[in-house]
Amino acid sequence: MFNNKLRGTLLAASVATASAVMSGTAMSADFYVAGSLGLVDQDDSSTDGKFTSDFTTGTVTGVNPPLTIPAGNKVGWDTKFDDGDGFNLALGMIIESFRVELEYSATDADVDKHTGVSAAGIDLTSIDAGVLITGNVGDLGVSVGDLVANGQGSLETESFFLNGFYDFHNSTNFTPFIGAGIGYTNIDVDYKPSNVQIINDDDDVFSYQVSGGVSYAFTDFFHLVGSIRYRTSDDASVNSSLLPAKFDIENESLMYDIGLRYNF
């Protein structure tokens, strides 16, 4: 989902970083590959937007004649997600107690429901959903609140991170660690409550993560690894399929994952 320019930038940065590190430490470094599966606790998201052009509401009970909302007025709602899932793949090197790695990660969380829909300061919750459709469509027989409470759709991410870790070595086979990383994330937003497509768009944004966990060494080569990752990013800027509006979508999550690391 990443565009070619972003892929090229990430690849160039990754190669440059890896080359710089390996040129000075290759003789003393060990390398590893790692993979893990995880449960994603996608945080509730505030969907804040503005109309990009004038919007005329539908003619429904309580809104007759229709209203024309000028461009620049706010429109938005809150979104709650179900628990999701994800996976991580990484290639890294070990330099004494430090590790540096390149990581690819993907997550997927389904929408539970949307609440608190408003436009130009007007609470639309109890108004017939026909108000969202320009023209004389009449009442649809379902309120905006009920329409968006039937949450369908998802928020999916694909990320590339450059991570650094510090391992707290001790006399046992258990090794606690902490880490942090920076990267880029593609956020794919698919909001279609009650099967009405409101947003279907994606955006590439800067992101970062911090993590902590523990590994257990079965052998010198195989390690079982469990971790908790806090991830956040810049807001994704996406267009609406239904309204003449652009929205900023928050993206913040906790990932609980377990996997294996193989040291060469």
C-alpha positions, 0 to 999 in steps of 0.5 A: 500500500505504500507508494513507490516514493515512500518505499524508495525512501525507506529502503534507502534509509534502511540500507544506509543505516544498516551499512553504517552500523555493519561497516564498523561492527560486523566482526563482533555482531550476531544477526537474527531474524524474528517473527511474532503474532499479537493481540491489538488493543486499538484505542478509541479514535476521534474523527475530526473533519471539515467540509471541503465545499458547501454541503446541503443536507437532505430534506428530512423530518425536522430539517425542512427546508434543508440547511446549507453548511458552508465549507470550513465548518467542522464535522466529526464523530468518535469511533470505538474498535474491537480488539484486533490482531497483527504480526511482526517480522524483523531482521536485526543485529546484536552488539553486546547488550544492544540490538538494532533491527528493521521491522515490518508490521501489519495490524487489523482492527474491526470497527465496533461503533461510531458515536456523537456525530455532529456537523457545524455544532449540530448534534445529528444523533436523533435526526433521520439519516437522510440528512446526510444525503443531499437532495429530497430523499425523505426520511430513511426511517433510521436515525444517524445515531442508529445508523452509525451504531451498527459499526462495520469496516476496519482500520488496517495498518502497515508499518516499517520501523527502525528499532533499537533495544537494550537487553538486561543480561543476567545469570538466567535464561530470561532476558528483559529488554526495552526498546523504541523505534521510528518509522512510517505507517500506512493507515487504511480507513474503511468506515461503512456503518450499516453498509453505508460507505462513509470513508474508504481511503488511506494515508502514509504517516510518521509513527513511533513505538516504545516496547518492553518484554522478556526473552527466554533462551531455549538454546544459544540460537532459539529464543521465545520472546514476549513483548508489549508495544505502544504505537502511535502516529500522526493523524491519517488525513483521509477523504469521505466517500459520502460527504464533501469533507476531509477527516483526521483519524487518530491512530494509537494502540497497544500490541501484546505479542509473542514469537520466536527469534533465531540468532545466526 
